[in-house]
Amino acid sequence: MDRSPVSRPAALSLPPWLAHALRTQRGPVPWSALIRGALAAGPLLLAGMLAGRTPLGVIAAIAAMLAGINDRPGSRRASVKRLGVPALAGTVGLLVGTYAGQQLSAVPLTLLLTVLGLAAGGISAVGPVASAAGTQLLVTAAIGAGTPAAGDGRQQGLAFLAGAGWLLLLRLALPTPGSLAGDFRFDGERTAVADVYDAIAALLDAVGGGNATARRAALTAALDHAQDALAGPRLRRRASSAAERRLHAQFTAALPLAEAATALAWAGEPVSARAAEGPRRLAAAVRGNTGTGPLPAPSRSAPALRALDDALLRAAETFDPAGDAEQRLPARRRSARGVVRAVFGTGGREYGLRVAVCFGASAAVAQALHDARWYGQHQHWYWLPATTVFLVKPDLGPLASRVLCRAAGTVLGALVFAGLAALLPRPEGLVVLVTVCGALVPLSTRNFAALTAVITPLVLALVMIGGEPQASLSRIAETLLACAIVLIVGHLPMSGKRGGGVRARLDTAASAAHAYLVHVLSESGDRAERWALRREAYRTLAEARTAIAVAAAELPALARHTEGTDSVAVVLERLVDTTTACAVHLDDTGRLTPEHTGVLRDLLDELERREAWAVRPVAA
C-alpha cells in the first residue's frame, strides 16, 4: 500500500480564510491577566449593585471588559498607553453617543454616527493602539446612542473611565509571574529584553539553514516588543533608577549584536555553536538580574564575526553593576505629519470609508427595526452597530474569517447563556457569570470566535441585570444581520484602488528602507541613528507583512487586489538585510565589496521595475 505523504496534504488543505478562522495563538496561560479579569468586571458590577447604582455598575463592568480585551502581555509602562488611550476614546464615544441619542432624531443621529465612523476608521490606520481606540470610540457611541433614557452622560462617562481605570490600576499594582524574583517594577521589560538575546542566539544557530529568514523575523518581533516595553510613558524624561538605566543599556547593547547576527545570516555561511552561546548567557543574566561571567568569544575570521565579538564585549560591560549610564533608546520615527498622512492617506481613507458605511448602515437598520418594535420588549438597539464595529476590523483577520468567527461565537455564547439564565439564581448567579467570563477574556483573545463566545454571555448577563429580559435569540439574529451588512459592504466597490491599506504600509516600509540605506552609504559615524533607522525599517516591514498576510487570506474577490505585494515585501526585506550587511562591513573595512554593491544594485533595479513600489535609486 502506498503510504507516501504526497496524497495526504491535499485532503487536509483548507481555504486561507477558513484556516485563519481556526487558527489559535499559542503561548503560556496568562494567569496574571486572568486574575485581573476576575477582579474587574464582576466586582465592579457588584459594587454598583450594592451602592444602588446598578446602571453605572453595568457601564463600569463593560469598560473593564473592553480594557480586558487590550490587556496583552508586556510591561506595565506599555500597558498605560495600551489600556489608557482606548479607555479615554471610549469615554468620549459614550458621552457623544449618549447626548446625541437624547437630542437627535433618527436621521441626524445616523449621519453623526456615520461621520464618527469615518473619523474612527481613519484614525485606526495609525497603529494598533489607535485602532483599539477607534473601536472603543464607536462601540461606546453605539451603546450611548442605542440606550434610551440612558441618564446623566457625565456620570456614565465617569463610570466608564473608572471601570477601565480599575483594570489599569490592577495591571500596575499586582505582581506577575517571575516579578517577585527580580525587580517588581520591570518584570515585563526584563523578560522582553531577555527574549531579544534569545532571539539573537536562535538566529545565529539558524545561519546557513532554511530557518534563517523566519528566525530573523522572530528577532524583529522581539526587538519591537522590547522597544515598546521600554519606551512607554514616563513621569520623568530620563530613567529614574540605576536598575532601569542598566536595563536600557542592556537593550541598546543588543542592537549591534542583532546587526552582526543579521549580517551573518545574509552571508549564509554557518557559524559554530560557540557564537550563539554568548547571547544565551546574556539572556540568562538579564532574566536573573545577575552578572554574565566569562563569555565565549566567537571566531574573528570575518567582518560580521568580528562585529559579533566586539558587540559581545561591549554588552558584557553593560551588565557590570557599576555601568548604569543612561542610554538613549531608539524611538519610533513617527512625526505629526506622518500620523496625519496615515489618517488621510489611501489606507486611512479606504478603511475610514468602509467603517463609516458599515457603522452608519447598521445604525440606520437598527433604529428602523427598533421603531418597528422588532425587538419586542427590548429597548436597546446598540447590539447591531456595536457588532458591526468588531466585524469591520481587519486587525482581527480576513473578512470572511471574522464573519464566520463572530457568527459561530455569538450563537454558541447566546445558547450557553440561555441555558444558564434558566438555571442560575438572579442576580447572584449572573454576577458570578460576569466574573467568570471577565476572567476568561484575556485567554479568549487568542481566537476571535472564542473571544466572541466569552463576551456574548457576559454582555447578555449585564443587560439582564440592567433590567431587560433574556435576549439570546434576538442577539443571534442581529449578529447574523450585522454579518450580512459587513459582507455586502466589504465587497462593494469603493472610490480609489482597493488594497490601499496594504499599499500604504508598503510605501512606508519602502521609505524607511530608503532612509536606512542612504544613512549607511553616507558612512555616518552616528551608530545610534543607524540603529534607530534600522529598527524603523524592520518594524515597518513587519507591519506590512502582517497586512499582506491578512489580505492574502481574504476571499478571492478581495485577495486579488493585493496580489504581488508579498514579493515586493521580500525584495524590501532583502534590501534591508543587505544594507545591514553593508553597515557591518563598512565598520570593519571602510569599503564595500563588489558583492555588496552588486546585490544592492540588483535589488534597487528590481524595485524600480515595479513602478507602483519604486524606491528612489541610490548610487551604490
NORRAQUI-V695956 format. One record per backbone hydrogen bond with DSSP energy under -1.0 kcal/mol. NH is the residue of the N-H (numbers start at 1). CO is the residue of the C=O. If there is no record, write none. Layout:
NH|CO  NH|CO
This chain:
12|8  13|9  19|15  20|16  21|17  22|18  25|446  31|29  34|30  35|31  36|32  37|33  38|34  39|35  44|40  45|41  46|42  47|43  48|44  49|45  50|46  51|47  52|49  53|48  57|53  58|54  59|55  60|56  61|57  62|58  63|59  64|60  65|61  66|62  67|63  68|64  69|65  72|70  79|75  82|78  83|79  84|80  85|81  87|83  88|84  89|85  90|86  91|87  92|88  93|89  94|90  95|91  96|92  97|93  98|94  99|95  100|96  101|97  102|98  103|99  104|100  109|105  110|106  111|107  112|108  113|109  114|110  115|111  116|112  117|113  118|114  119|115  120|116  121|117  122|118  123|119  124|120  125|122  126|123  131|127  132|128  133|129  134|130  135|131  136|132  137|133  138|134  139|135  140|136  141|137  142|138  143|139  144|140  145|141  146|142  156|152  157|153  158|154  159|155  160|156  161|157  162|158  163|159  164|160  165|161  166|162  167|163  168|164  169|165  170|166  171|167  172|168  173|169  174|170  179|176  186|183  190|186  191|187  192|188  193|189  194|190  195|191  196|192  197|193  198|194  199|195  200|196  201|197  202|198  203|199  204|200  205|201  206|202  209|206  212|209  215|211  216|212  217|213  218|214  219|215  220|216  221|217  222|218  223|219  224|220  225|221  226|222  227|223  228|224  229|225  230|226  231|227  245|241  246|242  247|243  248|244  249|245  250|246  251|247  252|248  253|249  255|252  258|254  259|255  260|256  261|257  262|258  263|259  264|260  265|261  266|262  267|263  268|264  275|272  280|276  281|277  282|278  283|279  284|280  285|281  286|282  287|283  288|284  290|285  306|302  307|303  308|304  309|305  310|306  311|307  312|308  313|309  314|310  315|311  316|312  317|313  319|316  320|317  323|320  324|322  334|332  339|335  340|336  341|337  342|338  343|339  344|340  345|341  349|345  350|346  351|347  352|348  353|349  354|350  355|351  356|352  357|353  358|354  359|355  360|356  361|357  362|358  363|359  364|360  365|361  366|362  367|363  368|364  369|365  370|366  371|367  372|368  373|370  374|369  376|373  378|375  381|146  386|382  387|383  388|384  389|385  390|386  391|387  392|388  396|393  397|394  402|398  403|399  404|400  405|401  406|402  407|403  408|404  409|405  410|406  411|407  412|408  413|409  414|410  415|411  416|412  417|413  418|414  419|415  420|416  421|417  422|418  423|420  424|420  429|425  431|427  432|428  433|429  434|430  435|431  436|432  437|433  438|434  439|435  440|436  441|437  444|440  445|441  446|443  447|444  451|447  452|448  453|449  454|450  455|451  456|452  458|454  459|455  460|456  461|457  462|458  463|459  464|460  465|461  466|462  467|464  468|463  475|471  476|472  477|473  478|474  479|475  480|476  481|477  482|478  483|479  484|480  485|481  486|482  487|483  488|484  489|485  490|486  492|489  503|499  504|500  505|501  506|502  507|503  508|504  509|505  510|506  511|507  512|508  513|509  514|510  515|511  516|512  517|513  518|514  519|515  520|516  521|517  522|518  523|520  524|519  527|525  530|526  531|527  532|528  533|529  534|530  535|531  536|532  537|533  538|534  539|535  540|536  541|537  542|538  543|539  544|540  545|541  546|542  547|543  548|544  549|545  550|546  551|547  552|548  554|551  558|555  559|555  560|556  561|558  562|559  563|560  565|562  568|564  569|565  570|566  571|567  572|568  573|569  574|570  575|571  576|572  577|573  578|574  579|575  580|576  581|577  582|578  583|579  584|580  585|581  586|582  587|583  588|584  589|585  590|586  597|593  598|594  599|595  600|596  601|597  602|598  603|599  604|600  605|601  606|602  607|603  608|604  609|605  611|609  613|610
